Amino acid sequence: YRDMQEDGYTFRDVTGLLRRRWKLTSAIVMGILLKSIVTAFTLENTYRGTSEIDIRCPEVPDPLLPGAACGELDRSQRIDRLNDEVMTRTNLAALIEKYGLYDKGQSDWSPQAYVSEMRPDIKVDLTLDQQDPRSRTPGEVMGFTVSFFYPDPRTARDVSRELADLFVSASANRSADAIEVAAEALRKQRDRLESLLKEQEILRSDFKRRHPGAMPEDRTYTRQQLQNKQKELEDTNSQLRDLQSQLQMIELQVQQTDPYLASVIGSTASGAGSLETCRALQTELYDLLGRYSPEHPEVRRVRRQLDQVCATTGQGLREALEVQLATRRAELNSLRKTLPEEHPDVKRLDRIVDELEIALRDAPAPSQGQAPNNPVYVGLALRRQALVAETSALRSRRTSLQEDISVLEQDLQLAPEVERELTELMRGYEQADNAFKGAEARLIAMQNRKASLEERLTESWEIHRYAILPFRPAFPNRPLIILVSLLVGLTLGTVATLVSEALDGRIRGTRDVRMLLDAPPIAAIPFVATADDLASARRQRVLVMMGSIVLVSLTGIYAYAQY
């Protein structure tokens, strides 16, 4: 035994363990290391061609160029959508056919068959803005890279460039198509709103035309017009009353004046007497008609006498009938405007007018040479005709004024309702007008965006750097494989050494004696190394040192050649 050992493991115990089990540990480490080296050098090289694409914003300030602002959409989402558009089977199959990808001389080689195999070899990585405190958009997506992995470095470079061009062209086409579609939709919306606005204008014009005096802006003018019409109506009624009084006086004078002079015709006295009798019978008849029906016996009696006496009265009788008919008609029209048709006075005057019309129709025609020759009578007749004409004109004017007043009063009564309806129409018109102006503004903004896109004044995708020819393979990473294999070998060798030592039953120190006998040893005989032991130890150290130097040299030479 070497010496009396204390409880626990010391550094000498560990070194002794390594010296006893170094062959097992070395065999495991070297075996795994050699196998990893062979595997690393037998794997096929895969090169990576990477092109960089930047998302650039215009340097023109936003207020000077509306619609050119950046960051309006999530760039990462946009890149994902464009990735789906670029990575279509048609585009990938065209690249496979153009560069002969995955063609290993198979007889049944087809580009469509290798599209699914090509997708994992394409990688898109986002480029984020550096977390610089001075940056306005820290962490924002500023671009992305397109990489393609392939055993041939030139093919990897060329395919990466093709993919970058596809992304840039797809972005430009997508922006142009989106703007065109949006502009077309806005044009249709603008046209529809313009039609709606014209309809609202037509409705408003028709409404104002249907209510010319009931508009809010016309209300004061309508009141003034109403006051003027009412005053004019009062003046007309006053004039009409005066004319009616004058006409009644003229009628009385005409009835009391003989139209013929006694010296002209021999039988004038008898004719005048017959005319006076005829007028008296007519007056009696009209009084009876005002009280009784036309079939009453008294009415029929007076009518028979009237027919007998007035058969030969001539022109004077017809003129008297015409005057009375005009007077009665005027009275009837005046009553009808104030009283209903069922009123007794209206019915009485209606019967008198009918009788006068019948009497005038049945009156004998005037004989030649029997025209009135009394100058007084002729003057009264002419004055009466003038008063009748003037009365008729004033009545027509009064009727027109009454109609105008009725319309103006109706306009004033309808003014609140008209104002409410006009407010609703104006609200609809303003809404349509605002919507039309908004659509017009959006269309102009979209047209400006299209012009900015054509002039490259909006956010654009530009190729910052095309892929260059790679000289180092991206896979496999041989130094990493060797280093990991070395660590794995050391770990497995250490585990194997510990397991082997635990399963070995030989006694190698005082600790083993104490554990076996449960008693401490009395003394320990030290180990005395012979010359052969020393020589063997030197040979082992030399071999281990030379192997390590050779392994490190080989690894360094390969690393230098690769990097």
Secondary structure, DSSP 8 states (H G I E B T S, - for coil): --S---SS--HHHHHHHHHHHHHHHHHHHHHHHHHHHHHHHHS--BEEEEEEEEEE--SS-GGGSTT--S-SS-HHHHHHHHHHHHS-HHHHHHHHHHHTTT-SS-TT--GGGGHHHHGGGEEEEEEE----TT-SSTT-EEEEEEEEEESSHHHHHHHHHHHHHHHHHHHHHHHHHHHHHHHHHHHHHHHHHHHHHHHHHHHHHHHHHH-SS-SGGGHHHHHHHHHHHHHHHHHHHHHHHHHHHHHHHHHHHHHHS-SS-TTT-TTHHHHHHHHHHHHHHHHHHHHHHHHS-TTSHHHHHHHHHHHHHGGG-THHHHHHHHHHHHHHHHHHHHHHHHS-TTSHHHHHHHHHHHHHHHHHHHS----TT-S---HHHHHHHHHHHHHHHHHHHHHHHHHHHHHHHHHHHHHHHHHHHHHHHHHHHHHHHHHHHHHHHHHHHHHHHHHHHHHHHHTT-S-EEEEEE------S-SB--HHHHHHHHHHHHHHHHHHHHHHHHHH-----SHHHHHHHHSS--S--------HHHHHHHHHHHHHHHHHHHHHHHHHHHHHHHH-
